[in-house]
């Protein structure tokens, strides 16, 4: 009898502990991001942690809405699929709302606006969109830059190739396999500072100013909470402070 009582007590304790864990998990959200997009999100090699503008802003949103935020690194092109498979709760990855993405996710209002830049090697003599004719242009798979490059290529006549990660694109440019890459200006800035043999060109045909937003599952109860929190963080100056911290005078 004592053994049975002991087993029942242990089971009750286990169930109680499990319930406590589940209750705790209810207050934890997993942020899906692609940690190759400095300064939005990247891996700090000093401590192997994912840091950046989106990560800081996500944590600020979590604090406002009562959640602890954990971060998961996923290839950009797989983020929405991962979210809809319940592997992450929301996405912040410099992601913009497009009609195609809006079919599979809800989006908040934008929290940061950027624009496209063409990065080339200085010795390439590429100065205008016409100079890209017959060349190979690199883009990130699944990005709005890929959509824009394909659109422009139909007018100009260049080949578009994609890669999953931004560093891969830059390596292809350095190796001469890409003649140019399309990256957002704030992200390109870091590579231009690191590699003086490269330069950026702003070309009107590629110009597309668009805002990064939080992506959430369709019909998520979190969407209105995050919308409200974002407005408050903009109003109290938190967003501006984070922009200055991660983007400096770019914005």
N, C-alpha and C positions, 0 to 999 in steps of 0.2 A: 504493500500500500504506500509506504514511504517513497519507494522508487517511482510509483505512478505519479504521486503528488509532486515529486522532484522533477519528473519529466514535464508535467503540466506547467509547473512554475517556470522551468527553463524555456518552454515553448512560449509562454506568455511574455517572458522577458525578451525573447528573440523578436516576437511580433511587435512588442513595444518599441524596441530599438529600431526595427525596420520602419515602423510608422514614423518614428522621430526622424530617421534618415530621409524618408519620403517627404516629410513636412519641410525639412531643410532644403531638399532638392527643389521643392515648389518655389523657393525663393532664389533659385539659381538659374540664370539664363546662359545659354551657350551662344556666343557670337561667332558666326562664320565669316572668315576673311581670307584674303590671299596675300600672304606676308612677303610679297615681292614688289611692293608698290610704295617705296619710301618717298615722301614722309607720311603717307596715309597709314601704312602698316608695313613693318619689316622686322626681321629678327635681329635683336641686339646681340652681337657676337660675344659681348663681354659676359653675358649671363644666360644666353640662349632663350631669352624671353621675347615674345612678340610685343612690340611697342609701336607708337605712332599716333597721329592725329585721331584717326578713327577709333583706336583703342581707348585713348583718353576720353574722347567724347562718349563712347559707349559706356564707360564706367561712370561718367557723370550722369548719363541717362539712367543707369541702374540705380545710382544713389537717389535720384529724384523719384524714381518709381518703386523703390524698395526691393531691388534685386542685386544679388552678387553676380558679377559677370565673369565667365570663363571664356577663353579664346581658343578657337580651333582653326588651324591652317588648312585650306582646301584650294585646289586649282580654281581660278576665277570662273572658268567655263562650267564648273560643276557645282557652284555655290547654290543656285536656286534649286537644283535637283536634290542636293543634300538637305536643304531646308524642308522641302516638301516630303522628304523621306524621314523627317523628324530627327535628323542627325545634328541640326543646329536650330536655334529658336529664331534668330534674326540675322541679317547680313548688313555689314558695313565694310565696304571694300572699294571706296571711290566709285560706287555703282550708281549709274544714272537710270532714271525711269525711261523705258522705251515702250512702244505699243506691244511689242512681242513679250517683253519681260512682264508687263502689266497683266498679261493673260494668266500668269502663274504666280504672281506675288502682288501684295499691296505695297505702296510706297508712301513715305511721309513727304512733306514739303522738303525741298533741298536745304542742306545745311552748309554747303560750300560750292562755289562756282569756279570752274577752271576752263582752260581752252587748249586746243591741240597745238602741238609744235612738231616740226619735222627736224629730226636730228640726223646729221650727215657727217662724214669725215671731211675735214677742212680742205683736203687735197682733191675732193670729188668734183669741184666746180659746179655743184648743184646749188642754184640760187633761186630758181623759180619752178613752178609746177611743170612748165614745158620741159625743163631739164630732166624730168623723171621719165620721159618717154623711153621705152625699151629697158627700163631699169627694174630692179626687184625691191619692193617696199615691204618692210616687216611690220607686223601688228600683233597685239595680244589676242589670242583666240577668244571669241565671244564678246569682244569689247565694242564700244561704239566707234572706236578708231578703226576697227576692222570694217564695219559697215560703211563708214565714210570713205575709207581708202578704196573699197570696191566700187563705190559710186563714182569717185574721181577717176579711177583707172579706166572706166568705160569711155570717158572723154579724152583722156591723155594717152592711154596706151602703155601701161606698166603692169608688171606682175605683182600680185599680192600674196604674201606667204605669212602664215601665223605661227606663233609659238605660245606655249602655255604661260611662260613666265617672262617678265620684263628683262631680267639679267640675261636670259637666253637670247633675246632679240639684240641686246647691246653687244654680246659676244659675236653674234653673226655679223653685225655691222663692223666690228673691229677686224674680223677675219676676212671681210670683203665679200661675204656671201649675200649680204644685204647692202644695197646702195643707200638706203635711207630707212628710218623707222619713225612711226607716228606714236608719240607719247604725249600725255598731258604736260603742260608747261611746268607745273610745280614739281612733277616727278623728273622731267628732263633736266631740270636745274641741277639736281644732285649729280647726275652723270656728266654734265658739262663741266662742273667744277672738278670732278675726279679725273676726267679724260680731256686734257687741253687740246688734243688732236681732233676733237669733235666740236661742232658748232650747231646752233639751233637756227632754224628759219621759220618765220611765221608766214604761211601761205594762205591767201584768202580762200582758195578752193577747199582747204581743209578746215577752215575756221568753223567751229561749232561750240559756242559757249553753252555749257550745260552744267547742271547742278547735281552733286552727289546727294543721295538720299538713303534713308534706312529702308531696307526691304524686309517685309514680314509675310507670313503665310496669308493667303486670301481669307478675308473675314476675321483676322486675328483680333482678339480683345486687347492686345497690346498696342495696336496701331493708334487708337485715340489717346492712350496714355503717353505714348512716345511723342505724338504730335504736341500734346500739351506741355510735356517736359522740354521739348526742343524750343518751343516758344519762350518758355521761362529762362532757359539757358542762354538764349539770344538776348533776351531783355536784361538779364543781370550781368551781361558782359563775359560770361564763361566761354562762349563760342569764340568771341573776339580774342580772348587771352590765349586760347588753344591755337587759333590761326596764327597769331604772332609767334607763339612758341615753336610751332612746327614748320611754318611757311615764311617766317620773317616778314620782310617788306614786300613779298610777292603779291600779297592780296591787297 
